[in-house]
Amino acid sequence: MIYNPNFDVDSVLDVLRTVNEKHQEGTPEDEALRVAAVALLYVREIQKLDDYREFFRKFYTPAVDYIVPSQTFATRKEADEWLASGKAREGEIVKIADEGFRVIPQRNAKGLRFRPTPLPEELMKMKPPDSE
């Protein structure tokens, strides 16, 4: 679904009204459409429409759009120095020389290490294996 961040509330309410006219009063469809319309009116009335727009955007934004590296390093050496500095936090995703990594705990020692974790753009570049 394409998100329109500037949807017109009155146009949406007009569409809901038009759709509702096709349903008999008292039906579950009638009730659902009325609840939706009044909820939208309420959000506008309490001046939270911008908050709703942001919630709506997040609701329809694919999860991969939220995968954003917290740090970007040109070299592995730079990344290792950052990791050793103590600034890294477990679970962070970083980009090292255009490849994705997640910060995870060391296996048998204290501290953190990098685990390869492809970023969305890396996955998009990968070709599926031939299915011959």
Secondary structure, DSSP 8 states (H G I E B T S, - for coil): ----TT--HHHHHHHHHHHHTTS-TTSHHHHHHHHHHHHHHHHHHTT-HHHHHHHHHHHHS-GGGG---SEEESSHHHHHHHHHTT---TT-EEEETTEEEEEEE-SSSSSEEEEE---HHHHHH-------
